Amino acid sequence: MNIKEKALQILENTAKKIPAVNRLLEKEYDKLLAEIEKSAKPYKDSVSYPIIPEKGIDRAEILKTMTDFQQKEENKWKDGFVSGAVYHGDHEHIEFLNKVVALNSQSNPLHSDVWPSAGKYEAEIVSMTANMMNGSAVTGKDEVCGAVSSGGTESIMLAMKAYRDWARDKKGIKKPEMIVPITAHAAFDKSSQYFGIKMRHVAVDENYQAKVKEVKRAVNKNTIVIVGSAPTFPHGIIDPLEEMSKIARKRKIGFHVDACLGGFVLPWAEKLGYDVPVFDFRLPGVTSMSADTHKYGYAVKGTSVVLYRNLELRHYQFYTTSDWPGGLYFSPTFAGSRPGSLSAACWATMLSVGEKGYLEATKKIMKTADYIKKAIADIPELFILGNPLWVISFGSNELDIYKVMDAMSKRHWSINGLHKPSALHIAITLRHAQKGVAERFIKDLKKSVAEVKVQPKTKGGMAPIYGLAASIPFRGAVGDLLKRYLDILYKV
Ligand SMILES: Cc1ncc(COP(=O)(O)O)c(C=O)c1O
């Protein structure tokens, strides 16, 4: 926390003690949240079960209700109106995975004696991913290892926990610190909060890449790990991984490459001849990586891979207990029981897509992204942040970009709002590579820009929320607002 942030926190704590300030904030929150609640709860009035029904409801009726929901929601992503979210989405692919999930619906990797297939699937998912990341190719040994987790956040958190425990055990570090560019995923901040690792944020330069000099300066005797992204979630930019990993290697600390977003794109983009810097275990300083099978790996939601350069590091991830009256207990990741069906679906995806399928998919995504990047660059009111490959962020010096987001929402688009600086982004997927989708995106974007230009003062939508978040200097207050949003999601 810098001096300004500290001063604001003191001010905020003082302001919170003044009832009038609290009342004012509450009023503002209530107004905003009432608006949000309407759009977050579309089924509230038609179907609601706040308590277990006395008598079981007919299965056919339940299926009908759920099919109605599914169809309404499918309409949103199927035609490519959503940034990221569904990365493949072809009908035959989904049908195949649904069969695999159904076949394995009872499987639980915790009971490896009952479901040895689940263990086999996970071992091979890790091996295939490690190989794709040039694991054994560079070490000459099969030491690059890992685990299947529930998603990118868990993969990241597992690695950060492993570094904390490794550094405590091997180096006696009791006050661990991590060096993380501000553009790295929020899961690193979550790890810092959950595991008591002090966060040392470093800034990014005009290309939205981590500032190497700041990374160098931030290292001290308590540093356990440096983090780089391939690419970052907000701007789709690859950090200067080679230079950053050299610093980590020299100082004998961990270097984690977060390839949750790019792990299943970059290896193929490189093969296709795109300008991709070395981002994986070929860099000797890289000690761990995260790569999401449930994004561009095209598996169903709920799997990701965390990789380590050696078995020693992975041991600090594992949990074991030999004293529990419940018996000898051990589990590789945070959960105990886990859905084996998801690992089965992930394995089946990787086998059925194959190298050729990943290459073809990446080719389509890159081609679509190239078209969209060029077309956005041609819109005079907009500019692209940095030099991204396929996750494209754009802002405006003339218009309220959040109003452009709202104008796009009216045209059914669901694109991500970013801030610090204010911008939007679209992560290109196979959905956008469908015929006519990229053209429709650009047409709608141009219309939205033109609309905001003539009517900059329209009300409603997300613009006031981002506006409020930007205008409240107190980050705690914004955090409170987000917690209240989560409360709404759990309201029946
Ligand atoms: C770069 C990056 N890292 C980590 C994550 C977290 O992944 P998940 O949402 O699967 O937890 C994301 C998600 O978009 C990401 O883009």
The ligand as a MOL file (V3000), in Angstrom:
LIG
                    3D

  0  0  0     0  0            999 V3000
M  V30 BEGIN CTAB
M  V30 COUNTS 16 16 0 0 0
M  V30 BEGIN ATOM
M  V30 1 C -4.9200 -14.8600 -17.0230 0
M  V30 2 C -5.9420 -15.5130 -16.1390 0
M  V30 3 N -5.5510 -16.1260 -15.0120 0
M  V30 4 C -6.4210 -16.7180 -14.1850 0
M  V30 5 C -7.7630 -16.7350 -14.4580 0
M  V30 6 C -8.7280 -17.3750 -13.4860 0
M  V30 7 O -9.3800 -18.4470 -14.0590 0
M  V30 8 P -10.7330 -19.0620 -13.4510 0
M  V30 9 O -11.8020 -18.0650 -13.7100 0
M  V30 10 O -10.8740 -20.3320 -14.1950 0
M  V30 11 O -10.5380 -19.2810 -12.0000 0
M  V30 12 C -8.2220 -16.1160 -15.6250 0
M  V30 13 C -9.6390 -16.0870 -15.9560 0
M  V30 14 O -10.0870 -15.4910 -16.8930 0
M  V30 15 C -7.2840 -15.4940 -16.4890 0
M  V30 16 O -7.6660 -14.8820 -17.6180 0
M  V30 END ATOM
M  V30 BEGIN BOND
M  V30 1 1 1 2
M  V30 2 1 2 3
M  V30 3 2 2 15
M  V30 4 2 3 4
M  V30 5 1 4 5
M  V30 6 1 5 6
M  V30 7 2 5 12
M  V30 8 1 6 7
M  V30 9 1 7 8
M  V30 10 2 8 9
M  V30 11 1 8 10
M  V30 12 1 8 11
M  V30 13 1 12 13
M  V30 14 1 12 15
M  V30 15 2 13 14
M  V30 16 1 15 16
M  V30 END BOND
M  V30 END CTAB
M  END
